[in-house]
Amino acid sequence: MSKKLFRLSLAISGLVVVILMASAAQKPTPKAVTFAKDVAPILYKNCAECHRPGEMGPMSLLSYQEARPWARSIREQVVSRQMPPWSANPQHGAWANDPRLSQQEIDTIVAWVAAGSPKGDDKDLPPVPKFTEGWTIGEPDAVFEMSEEYAVPAEGTVPYLYFSLPTNLPEDKWISAVEIRPGNRSVVHHVIAYTQDATSKDTAPGTEGETRTGRVQLTGITPNKPGAIFEEGTAKLLKKGATIVFQMHYTTNGKEAKDRTKIGLRFTKNPPKRTLETGNAINTAFSIPAGADNHEVAATRTFKEDVYINSFSPHMHVRGKSFRYTATYPDGRAEILLDVPQYDFNWQHTYVPKKPIFLPKGTRLDCVAYYDNSTKNKFNPDPTKAVRWGDQTWEEMMIGWYTYYKATPNNAPKAPAASESASGR
C-alpha cells in the first residue's frame, strides 16, 4: 500500500471513530428502573389488594423491604402471566376487573430485577394505597356473623351446613357491595349467602343452583375470591327483618379447626336505578366417564324478557377444564360472551364486562363446560371412577352463574345497536 493510500485509510478510520463517539454521546442513557419510581406504582395498582397484611396473598408488597426478597419470584410470575391471576380469553369480551399487566409493566419489572432490584429515592414513592383492614370492599355499613364458632373435625366429610344470621333491620336496605370473610380459610371450601324474607314460609335449603321464593342471592365465595362491589346505579334488596343464610361447605385437613364466618354489607343512600338479580344455567344430570380427558357438559337458559348481564361466574370443581358462555340471539346470530379456556378451581373469578351486555327477549344463553377425568389431570382424586354431580370437591358441579337486571323502560339504559349488543363494545 502506498503512503498516500495509507494516510487516507488512517484519516477515514479516524473520521469513523469520531462519528461513532459523537453518536454514542448523543444517544440517551437508559433510564435506571427503581422500585420507588417505577415498580411500586405497578404493585400498588395491581397486586396490593391481595398482597397486604391479613389478605390472601402469601406476602405483603406494600414496601421495598417486603417486596425485595421476592423480586425474582415476582419476575417469574408476571412473565409467565400467572400473576395477577386471570383466566378469560382476551379474544372475547372486555372486562372492567381485568387485572393483567401490560407488556410495558412486565418489561419494567424484568428490567428492575436485571438491574439488581434497586430501591431508588424515597421521594419518588407514590402514596401507599389505603385499605380497610380486613375488607376488600371498604368499611362495611353493617357486619353480621355466625352466632358461635363451628368446630370442624380433623377428618371425615362434613355435609353442607346452614347458619341463619338475623339482621333485625327496621327498614328495607339496598346493598351496593358485599363481602364474606371466612374465620378460617384453611377449612372453608365455599360459602353462599342469600337472604330469606321474614314473611316467607319457604325455609327448605334447596340445591346450590336453585332459586326459591322469598330469597335474594347475595354473593358467594370460593378459594381466593374477594368481595363484590356492584356497578354504580345497581344494588340488591335486603328487606326489612330479613335473615341472611350461609350455606357453608367445610373440608377437613387433618387438624381440628374452628370457624366463625361473617359478612359485611355496604348500603346505598338512595334506592338504585336498577335491581340486581342472580341467575344460572345449571346441569345436575351428567356423568363424566372414568378416564375421559375432554368430556362435555352443557346447560342453557332462554330469557323471557330483555335483560342486561353485568357479571359471569363459572363454577366447577377440580376436574373442570374449560367453560364458555355463548349467546344465540333471536335472529340466529351467535356470539361468545366469555371463554375460560383454562379453568382453575383455585381462582374462580367473577368476570365483570366493561359495559353491561344487552340480551333481548328470546336470547338463549348456552354454557358449555369440559372436564378432565383422566390421569393427565394432576388434581384428579380418582380417574378410575365415573363422576357425577355432588357437593364435595371429589364430585363435580356445572353452574354458569350470572347477575343481571331487567331492561324495563324505567331502569334500563338505552339499548345499544345490534352490532354492539353482546359485547358492550
Secondary structure by P-SEA (a helix, b strand, c coil): ccaaaaaaaaaaaaaaaaaaaaaaaacccccccccccccaaaaaaccccccccccccccccccccccccaaaaaaaaaaaccccccccccccccccccccccaaaaaaaaaaaaaccccccccccccccccccccccccccccccccbbbbbcccccccbbbbbbbccccbbbbbcbbbbbbcccccccbbbbbbbbccccccccccccccccccccccccccbbbbbbccccbbbbbccbbbbbbbbbbbbccccbbbbbbbbbbbbcccccbbbbbbbbccccccccccccbbbbbbbcccccbbbbcbbbbbbcccccbbbbbbbcccccccccccccccccccccccccccbbbbcccbbbbbbbbbbcccccccccccccccccccccccccccccbbbbbbcccccccccccccccccc
